[in-house]
Amino acid sequence: MSELKQAEARGYSKGYTAGKRRMGKQISAAQLQVKRDAFWNRAFLAAIPFAMTQNTWKFGKNPINTLEERMSFASRVADAAMKRFK
């Protein structure tokens, strides 16, 4: 095989390897996002029963009374859990 053909083969091989590595990183990033989303969903669903039973908790000076406030509270709990996600 001539030097030119060998150089072309090496260049193709390096480009192919770099492309596969790049795709692997993109897939890994997508998989990580799916895992993060699933974790947040589980944390949110786990926090709902807790949020529904809280009668004395407050956001600032306002007590948590409505369903929307309770869901917001569960969302905040899930957000706090996400900060601990690794």
N, CA, C and O atoms as CSV, one atom per row, in Angstrom:
chain,resi,resn,atom,element,x,y,z
A,1,MET,N,N,0.849,-1.169,0.000
A,1,MET,CA,C,0.000,0.000,0.000
A,1,MET,C,C,0.900,1.239,0.000
A,1,MET,O,O,1.906,1.291,0.708
A,2,SER,N,N,0.532,2.204,-0.781
A,2,SER,CA,C,1.357,3.405,-0.874
A,2,SER,C,C,1.180,4.260,0.387
A,2,SER,O,O,0.243,4.064,1.161
A,3,GLU,N,N,2.080,5.189,0.570
A,3,GLU,CA,C,2.024,6.079,1.732
A,3,GLU,C,C,0.750,6.911,1.737
A,3,GLU,O,O,0.161,7.151,2.791
A,4,LEU,N,N,0.333,7.343,0.574
A,4,LEU,CA,C,-0.882,8.152,0.459
A,4,LEU,C,C,-2.100,7.358,0.930
A,4,LEU,O,O,-2.928,7.872,1.682
A,5,LYS,N,N,-2.205,6.126,0.493
A,5,LYS,CA,C,-3.327,5.270,0.892
A,5,LYS,C,C,-3.283,5.016,2.403
A,5,LYS,O,O,-4.315,5.028,3.073
A,6,GLN,N,N,-2.076,4.787,2.929
A,6,GLN,CA,C,-1.945,4.558,4.370
A,6,GLN,C,C,-2.351,5.806,5.155
A,6,GLN,O,O,-3.024,5.705,6.181
A,7,ALA,N,N,-1.943,6.975,4.673
A,7,ALA,CA,C,-2.306,8.228,5.341
A,7,ALA,C,C,-3.816,8.446,5.297
A,7,ALA,O,O,-4.415,8.882,6.280
A,8,GLU,N,N,-4.424,8.141,4.161
A,8,GLU,CA,C,-5.885,8.263,4.047
A,8,GLU,C,C,-6.579,7.319,5.026
A,8,GLU,O,O,-7.555,7.695,5.676
A,9,ALA,N,N,-6.076,6.104,5.126
A,9,ALA,CA,C,-6.673,5.116,6.025
A,9,ALA,C,C,-6.550,5.572,7.482
A,9,ALA,O,O,-7.493,5.432,8.260
A,10,ARG,N,N,-5.376,6.120,7.850
A,10,ARG,CA,C,-5.190,6.618,9.224
A,10,ARG,C,C,-6.120,7.795,9.499
A,10,ARG,O,O,-6.718,7.884,10.571
A,11,GLY,N,N,-6.236,8.691,8.534
A,11,GLY,CA,C,-7.113,9.854,8.691
A,11,GLY,C,C,-8.565,9.432,8.843
A,11,GLY,O,O,-9.284,9.957,9.693
A,12,TYR,N,N,-8.992,8.488,8.024
A,12,TYR,CA,C,-10.361,7.991,8.119
A,12,TYR,C,C,-10.585,7.334,9.477
A,12,TYR,O,O,-11.612,7.542,10.122
A,13,SER,N,N,-9.609,6.541,9.895
A,13,SER,CA,C,-9.726,5.826,11.165
A,13,SER,C,C,-9.821,6.806,12.337
A,13,SER,O,O,-10.639,6.620,13.238
A,14,LYS,N,N,-8.996,7.836,12.325
A,14,LYS,CA,C,-9.026,8.832,13.400
A,14,LYS,C,C,-10.352,9.592,13.395
A,14,LYS,O,O,-10.933,9.839,14.452
A,15,GLY,N,N,-10.824,9.959,12.216
A,15,GLY,CA,C,-12.102,10.660,12.110
A,15,GLY,C,C,-13.259,9.786,12.559
A,15,GLY,O,O,-14.171,10.249,13.244
A,16,TYR,N,N,-13.216,8.535,12.174
A,16,TYR,CA,C,-14.265,7.588,12.559
A,16,TYR,C,C,-14.276,7.408,14.075
A,16,TYR,O,O,-15.338,7.422,14.699
A,17,THR,N,N,-13.095,7.240,14.662
A,17,THR,CA,C,-12.984,7.066,16.115
A,17,THR,C,C,-13.467,8.313,16.838
A,17,THR,O,O,-14.192,8.212,17.828
A,18,ALA,N,N,-13.076,9.485,16.355
A,18,ALA,CA,C,-13.510,10.733,16.987
A,18,ALA,C,C,-15.025,10.894,16.889
A,18,ALA,O,O,-15.660,11.348,17.841
A,19,GLY,N,N,-15.602,10.531,15.761
A,19,GLY,CA,C,-17.049,10.606,15.588
A,19,GLY,C,C,-17.783,9.672,16.529
A,19,GLY,O,O,-18.802,10.043,17.111
A,20,LYS,N,N,-17.266,8.460,16.678
A,20,LYS,CA,C,-17.891,7.506,17.607
A,20,LYS,C,C,-17.795,8.020,19.039
A,20,LYS,O,O,-18.744,7.891,19.813
A,21,ARG,N,N,-16.657,8.597,19.391
A,21,ARG,CA,C,-16.474,9.131,20.750
A,21,ARG,C,C,-17.448,10.289,20.990
A,21,ARG,O,O,-18.048,10.385,22.060
A,22,ARG,N,N,-17.603,11.164,19.998
A,22,ARG,CA,C,-18.518,12.298,20.113
A,22,ARG,C,C,-19.954,11.814,20.284
A,22,ARG,O,O,-20.694,12.338,21.117
A,23,MET,N,N,-20.345,10.822,19.503
A,23,MET,CA,C,-21.701,10.269,19.606
A,23,MET,C,C,-21.912,9.625,20.973
A,23,MET,O,O,-22.991,9.724,21.558
A,24,GLY,N,N,-20.877,8.968,21.470
A,24,GLY,CA,C,-20.969,8.354,22.799
A,24,GLY,C,C,-21.201,9.398,23.872
A,24,GLY,O,O,-21.980,9.177,24.800
A,25,LYS,N,N,-20.528,10.539,23.752
A,25,LYS,CA,C,-20.721,11.613,24.724
A,25,LYS,C,C,-22.119,12.201,24.617
A,25,LYS,O,O,-22.737,12.517,25.633
A,26,GLN,N,N,-22.624,12.350,23.400
A,26,GLN,CA,C,-23.970,12.894,23.213
A,26,GLN,C,C,-25.007,11.941,23.775
A,26,GLN,O,O,-25.967,12.371,24.415
A,27,ILE,N,N,-24.823,10.658,23.542
A,27,ILE,CA,C,-25.753,9.667,24.080
A,27,ILE,C,C,-25.671,9.667,25.598
A,27,ILE,O,O,-26.697,9.591,26.274
A,28,SER,N,N,-24.470,9.753,26.135
A,28,SER,CA,C,-24.312,9.777,27.584
A,28,SER,C,C,-24.990,10.998,28.184
A,28,SER,O,O,-25.618,10.899,29.239
A,29,ALA,N,N,-24.874,12.145,27.531
A,29,ALA,CA,C,-25.527,13.362,28.031
A,29,ALA,C,C,-27.041,13.204,27.986
A,29,ALA,O,O,-27.743,13.631,28.903
A,30,ALA,N,N,-27.539,12.595,26.925
A,30,ALA,CA,C,-28.984,12.371,26.813
A,30,ALA,C,C,-29.452,11.380,27.871
A,30,ALA,O,O,-30.507,11.571,28.475
A,31,GLN,N,N,-28.682,10.331,28.099
A,31,GLN,CA,C,-29.047,9.352,29.122
A,31,GLN,C,C,-29.025,9.984,30.511
A,31,GLN,O,O,-29.884,9.688,31.342
A,32,LEU,N,N,-28.056,10.845,30.763
A,32,LEU,CA,C,-27.982,11.521,32.052
A,32,LEU,C,C,-29.195,12.420,32.249
A,32,LEU,O,O,-29.744,12.481,33.349
A,33,GLN,N,N,-29.622,13.119,31.199
A,33,GLN,CA,C,-30.801,13.975,31.311
A,33,GLN,C,C,-32.050,13.154,31.589
A,33,GLN,O,O,-32.906,13.567,32.372
A,34,VAL,N,N,-32.159,11.996,30.951
A,34,VAL,CA,C,-33.308,11.113,31.200
A,34,VAL,C,C,-33.298,10.656,32.659
A,34,VAL,O,O,-34.342,10.625,33.310
A,35,LYS,N,N,-32.117,10.303,33.169
A,35,LYS,CA,C,-32.015,9.879,34.567
A,35,LYS,C,C,-32.359,11.014,35.516
A,35,LYS,O,O,-33.034,10.802,36.523
A,36,ARG,N,N,-31.896,12.222,35.198
A,36,ARG,CA,C,-32.212,13.377,36.046
A,36,ARG,C,C,-33.713,13.651,36.063
A,36,ARG,O,O,-34.293,13.916,37.116
A,37,ASP,N,N,-34.335,13.585,34.889
A,37,ASP,CA,C,-35.781,13.808,34.799
A,37,ASP,C,C,-36.542,12.761,35.602
A,37,ASP,O,O,-37.488,13.085,36.321
A,38,ALA,N,N,-36.124,11.501,35.475
A,38,ALA,CA,C,-36.790,10.419,36.205
A,38,ALA,C,C,-36.607,10.603,37.713
A,38,ALA,O,O,-37.539,10.369,38.482
A,39,PHE,N,N,-35.419,11.019,38.136
A,39,PHE,CA,C,-35.167,11.248,39.559
A,39,PHE,C,C,-36.046,12.376,40.085
A,39,PHE,O,O,-36.630,12.260,41.163
A,40,TRP,N,N,-36.141,13.472,39.323
A,40,TRP,CA,C,-36.975,14.598,39.764
A,40,TRP,C,C,-38.431,14.164,39.871
A,40,TRP,O,O,-39.119,14.515,40.830
A,41,ASN,N,N,-38.902,13.400,38.887
A,41,ASN,CA,C,-40.283,12.925,38.922
A,41,ASN,C,C,-40.547,12.055,40.145
A,41,ASN,O,O,-41.578,12.195,40.802
A,42,ARG,N,N,-39.605,11.148,40.450
A,42,ARG,CA,C,-39.783,10.298,41.633
A,42,ARG,C,C,-39.766,11.126,42.907
A,42,ARG,O,O,-40.560,10.881,43.816
A,43,ALA,N,N,-38.868,12.105,42.984
A,43,ALA,CA,C,-38.800,12.962,44.170
A,43,ALA,C,C,-40.078,13.780,44.320
A,43,ALA,O,O,-40.589,13.939,45.429
A,44,PHE,N,N,-40.590,14.293,43.221
A,44,PHE,CA,C,-41.829,15.077,43.257
A,44,PHE,C,C,-42.994,14.216,43.729
A,44,PHE,O,O,-43.761,14.622,44.601
A,45,LEU,N,N,-43.124,13.021,43.147
A,45,LEU,CA,C,-44.214,12.135,43.531
A,45,LEU,C,C,-44.099,11.688,44.985
A,45,LEU,O,O,-45.110,11.518,45.667
A,46,ALA,N,N,-42.880,11.499,45.454
A,46,ALA,CA,C,-42.685,11.122,46.857
A,46,ALA,C,C,-43.006,12.280,47.792
A,46,ALA,O,O,-43.414,12.049,48.930
A,47,ALA,N,N,-42.834,13.507,47.346
A,47,ALA,CA,C,-43.069,14.682,48.189
A,47,ALA,C,C,-44.542,15.081,48.249
A,47,ALA,O,O,-44.941,15.808,49.160
A,48,ILE,N,N,-45.342,14.632,47.319
A,48,ILE,CA,C,-46.758,15.037,47.304
A,48,ILE,C,C,-47.484,14.646,48.587
A,48,ILE,O,O,-48.140,15.507,49.173
A,49,PRO,N,N,-47.408,13.392,49.065
A,49,PRO,CA,C,-48.119,13.069,50.305
A,49,PRO,C,C,-47.655,13.927,51.485
A,49,PRO,O,O,-48.462,14.328,52.323
A,50,PHE,N,N,-46.370,14.200,51.541
A,50,PHE,CA,C,-45.825,15.060,52.590
A,50,PHE,C,C,-46.404,16.467,52.475
A,50,PHE,O,O,-46.823,17.053,53.473
A,51,ALA,N,N,-46.426,17.002,51.269
A,51,ALA,CA,C,-46.934,18.361,51.057
A,51,ALA,C,C,-48.425,18.462,51.372
A,51,ALA,O,O,-48.886,19.490,51.867
A,52,MET,N,N,-49.171,17.411,51.089
A,52,MET,CA,C,-50.616,17.436,51.315
A,52,MET,C,C,-50.968,17.431,52.804
A,52,MET,O,O,-52.038,17.905,53.186
A,53,THR,N,N,-50.091,16.908,53.632
A,53,THR,CA,C,-50.398,16.808,55.073
A,53,THR,C,C,-49.894,17.991,55.880
A,53,THR,O,O,-50.180,18.083,57.074
A,54,GLN,N,N,-49.156,18.893,55.263
A,54,GLN,CA,C,-48.597,20.027,56.007
A,54,GLN,C,C,-49.641,21.134,56.150
A,54,GLN,O,O,-50.090,21.709,55.159
A,55,ASN,N,N,-50.014,21.419,57.378
A,55,ASN,CA,C,-50.999,22.463,57.650
A,55,ASN,C,C,-50.378,23.691,58.309
A,55,ASN,O,O,-50.962,24.774,58.267
A,56,THR,N,N,-49.226,23.540,58.903
A,56,THR,CA,C,-48.620,24.649,59.639
A,56,THR,C,C,-47.438,25.272,58.913
A,56,THR,O,O,-46.884,26.262,59.391
A,57,TRP,N,N,-47.040,24.727,57.781
A,57,TRP,CA,C,-45.902,25.274,57.062
A,57,TRP,C,C,-46.324,26.512,56.286
A,57,TRP,O,O,-47.494,26.689,55.948
A,58,LYS,N,N,-45.332,27.371,56.010
A,58,LYS,CA,C,-45.624,28.625,55.315
A,58,LYS,C,C,-44.568,28.896,54.241
A,58,LYS,O,O,-43.421,28.463,54.352
A,59,PHE,N,N,-44.983,29.619,53.204
A,59,PHE,CA,C,-44.059,30.225,52.243
A,59,PHE,C,C,-43.951,31.668,52.675
A,59,PHE,O,O,-44.879,32.450,52.470
A,60,GLY,N,N,-42.838,32.030,53.265
A,60,GLY,CA,C,-42.721,33.377,53.814
A,60,GLY,C,C,-43.695,33.522,54.970
A,60,GLY,O,O,-43.577,32.810,55.968
A,61,LYS,N,N,-44.658,34.434,54.854
A,61,LYS,CA,C,-45.661,34.624,55.905
A,61,LYS,C,C,-47.000,33.994,55.536
A,61,LYS,O,O,-47.926,33.995,56.348
A,62,ASN,N,N,-47.116,33.457,54.325
A,62,ASN,CA,C,-48.376,32.889,53.858
A,62,ASN,C,C,-48.425,31.385,54.131
A,62,ASN,O,O,-47.510,30.659,53.742
A,63,PRO,N,N,-49.487,30.907,54.798
A,63,PRO,CA,C,-49.609,29.464,55.025
A,63,PRO,C,C,-49.899,28.721,53.723
A,63,PRO,O,O,-50.455,29.288,52.782
A,64,ILE,N,N,-49.522,27.468,53.684
A,64,ILE,CA,C,-49.764,26.626,52.516
A,64,ILE,C,C,-51.164,26.041,52.671
A,64,ILE,O,O,-51.392,25.184,53.526
A,65,ASN,N,N,-52.097,26.503,51.848
A,65,ASN,CA,C,-53.488,26.052,51.959
A,65,ASN,C,C,-54.028,25.420,50.685
A,65,ASN,O,O,-54.665,24.368,50.740
A,66,THR,N,N,-53.786,26.037,49.554
A,66,THR,CA,C,-54.407,25.574,48.314
A,66,THR,C,C,-53.632,24.409,47.708
A,66,THR,O,O,-52.476,24.159,48.051
A,67,LEU,N,N,-54.294,23.712,46.809
A,67,LEU,CA,C,-53.652,22.601,46.113
A,67,LEU,C,C,-52.449,23.088,45.312
A,67,LEU,O,O,-51.411,22.427,45.283
A,68,GLU,N,N,-52.585,24.232,44.669
A,68,GLU,CA,C,-51.480,24.788,43.883
A,68,GLU,C,C,-50.277,25.091,44.775
A,68,GLU,O,O,-49.141,24.819,44.387
A,69,GLU,N,N,-50.506,25.641,45.944
A,69,GLU,CA,C,-49.413,25.919,46.876
A,69,GLU,C,C,-48.758,24.629,47.352
A,69,GLU,O,O,-47.539,24.568,47.511
A,70,ARG,N,N,-49.559,23.610,47.577
A,70,ARG,CA,C,-49.013,22.328,48.021
A,70,ARG,C,C,-48.179,21.673,46.915
A,70,ARG,O,O,-47.137,21.080,47.195
A,71,MET,N,N,-48.632,21.778,45.665
A,71,MET,CA,C,-47.860,21.225,44.547
A,71,MET,C,C,-46.565,22.020,44.349
A,71,MET,O,O,-45.526,21.450,44.016
A,72,SER,N,N,-46.635,23.325,44.554
A,72,SER,CA,C,-45.438,24.156,44.473
A,72,SER,C,C,-44.448,23.748,45.563
A,72,SER,O,O,-43.238,23.715,45.336
A,73,PHE,N,N,-44.969,23.442,46.733
A,73,PHE,CA,C,-44.130,22.991,47.844
A,73,PHE,C,C,-43.460,21.658,47.486
A,73,PHE,O,O,-42.263,21.489,47.715
A,74,ALA,N,N,-44.225,20.712,46.924
A,74,ALA,CA,C,-43.660,19.424,46.505
A,74,ALA,C,C,-42.599,19.636,45.428
A,74,ALA,O,O,-41.580,18.945,45.411
A,75,SER,N,N,-42.836,20.583,44.539
A,75,SER,CA,C,-41.867,20.892,43.490
A,75,SER,C,C,-40.573,21.437,44.099
A,75,SER,O,O,-39.478,21.094,43.654
A,76,ARG,N,N,-40.705,22.271,45.102
A,76,ARG,CA,C,-39.505,22.807,45.773
A,76,ARG,C,C,-38.732,21.701,46.474
A,76,ARG,O,O,-37.501,21.704,46.479
A,77,VAL,N,N,-39.455,20.757,47.066
A,77,VAL,CA,C,-38.790,19.623,47.708
A,77,VAL,C,C,-38.030,18.813,46.660
A,77,VAL,O,O,-36.891,18.410,46.894
A,78,ALA,N,N,-38.653,18.575,45.511
A,78,ALA,CA,C,-37.994,17.831,44.432
A,78,ALA,C,C,-36.781,18.591,43.911
A,78,ALA,O,O,-35.751,17.986,43.614
A,79,ASP,N,N,-36.893,19.907,43.799
A,79,ASP,CA,C,-35.750,20.723,43.359
A,79,ASP,C,C,-34.595,20.605,44.349
A,79,ASP,O,O,-33.435,20.509,43.950
A,80,ALA,N,N,-34.919,20.613,45.644
A,80,ALA,CA,C,-33.873,20.470,46.666
A,80,ALA,C,C,-33.223,19.093,46.568
A,80,ALA,O,O,-32.012,18.963,46.748
A,81,ALA,N,N,-34.019,18.074,46.285
A,81,ALA,CA,C,-33.467,16.731,46.121
A,81,ALA,C,C,-32.550,16.666,44.903
A,81,ALA,O,O,-31.542,15.959,44.919
A,82,MET,N,N,-32.897,17.402,43.849
A,82,MET,CA,C,-32.056,17.392,42.635
A,82,MET,C,C,-30.675,17.972,42.902
A,82,MET,O,O,-29.703,17.579,42.257
A,83,LYS,N,N,-30.581,18.879,43.824
A,83,LYS,CA,C,-29.269,19.464,44.139
A,83,LYS,C,C,-28.339,18.402,44.710
A,83,LYS,O,O,-27.118,18.534,44.633
A,84,ARG,N,N,-28.921,17.341,45.288
A,84,ARG,CA,C,-28.126,16.265,45.866
A,84,ARG,C,C,-27.906,15.122,44.885
A,84,ARG,O,O,-27.173,14.180,45.187
A,85,PHE,N,N,-28.540,15.197,43.698
A,85,PHE,CA,C,-28.421,14.138,42.691
A,85,PHE,C,C,-27.000,14.086,42.166
A,85,PHE,O,O,-26.396,15.121,41.885
A,86,LYS,N,N,-26.467,12.880,42.034
A,86,LYS,CA,C,-25.110,12.751,41.521
A,86,LYS,C,C,-25.093,11.876,40.315
A,86,LYS,O,O,-24.031,11.645,39.736
